[in-house]
Amino acid sequence: MATIPENLNDTLTRIEAACRAAGRPVNSVALLVVSKTQAAAAIRQAHAAGARSFGENYVQEALDKIASLADLQPSIEWHLIGPLQSNKTRVVAASFDWVHSVDRLKTAQRLSEQRPAHLPPLNLCLQVNISGETSKSGLLPADLLPLALAVAALPRVKLRGLMAIPEPAGSFEAQRAPHRALHELLLRLNQAGLGLDTLSMGMSADLEAAVAEGSNLVRVGTAIFGARPA
Ligand SMILES: *Cc1c(COP(=O)(O)O)cnc(C)c1O
């Protein structure tokens, strides 16, 4: 089995190749290493191999790891990419650098109110339900602009962009369609004056399609750590 540093290297090579294929600069896409369910020791290995940004889905699990890896601050950055309940916003506002999964104004308001004064504004992405699946979290595209305008006006958060988890698709072309749709939504928000710079899309199975459609932040777990424990 390949090691974490080898897998990390392979993933960076995939991202570079996808950038070249898309005619984009090879450093135009950042890697968020998705470490949900992985032990702190595995995160430490990835960090030692050069990874700096880590994505977690479950707040309590993440807080435990953030505490046990506190010695790596400030060279480690934590992103919440899983659903966020209102009763967890205070600890999230205090411990994370980014939240990708905002889909309600109330959550963003609480994060803004609760962001500690000594920290810079919390970076936020709005999660869009781009494949229109009824069971998934995320906003419908039609609801995006008013929410984005309201979140952008909050003082202690910084609206950075959009995130989506498209439905799995078989072919490269089928994978591209939802990523293209998310990019178009970002462009539309920017035409409305929002100045967003982050398109958080692409995972282990579809990062090439996401990069082809303009992603600049791919979130990769399985390709780096192997299959997650059940
Ligand atoms: C788990 C997860 C990922 C990573 O998925 P892989 O297929 O393991 O690369 C990315 N984004 C979100 C929101 C996730 O929950």
PDBQT file of the ligand as one rigid body, heavy atoms in Angstrom, charges set to zero:
ROOT
HETATM    1  C1  LIG A 301     -15.520  13.331   2.436  1.00  0.00    +0.000 C 
HETATM    2  C2  LIG A 301     -15.612  14.597   1.671  1.00  0.00    +0.000 A 
HETATM    3  C3  LIG A 301     -14.681  14.917   0.671  1.00  0.00    +0.000 A 
HETATM    4  C4  LIG A 301     -13.568  13.990   0.229  1.00  0.00    +0.000 C 
HETATM    5  O1  LIG A 301     -14.070  12.918  -0.504  1.00  0.00    +0.000 OA
HETATM    6  P1  LIG A 301     -13.093  11.819  -1.117  1.00  0.00    +0.000 P 
HETATM    7  O2  LIG A 301     -13.953  11.117  -2.101  1.00  0.00    +0.000 OA
HETATM    8  O3  LIG A 301     -12.662  10.950   0.010  1.00  0.00    +0.000 OA
HETATM    9  O4  LIG A 301     -11.951  12.530  -1.746  1.00  0.00    +0.000 OA
HETATM   10  C5  LIG A 301     -14.782  16.155   0.061  1.00  0.00    +0.000 A 
HETATM   11  N1  LIG A 301     -15.745  17.031   0.397  1.00  0.00    +0.000 NA
HETATM   12  C6  LIG A 301     -16.657  16.757   1.348  1.00  0.00    +0.000 A 
HETATM   13  C7  LIG A 301     -17.686  17.777   1.692  1.00  0.00    +0.000 C 
HETATM   14  C8  LIG A 301     -16.629  15.536   2.015  1.00  0.00    +0.000 A 
HETATM   15  O5  LIG A 301     -17.558  15.272   2.945  1.00  0.00    +0.000 OA
ENDROOT
TORSDOF 0
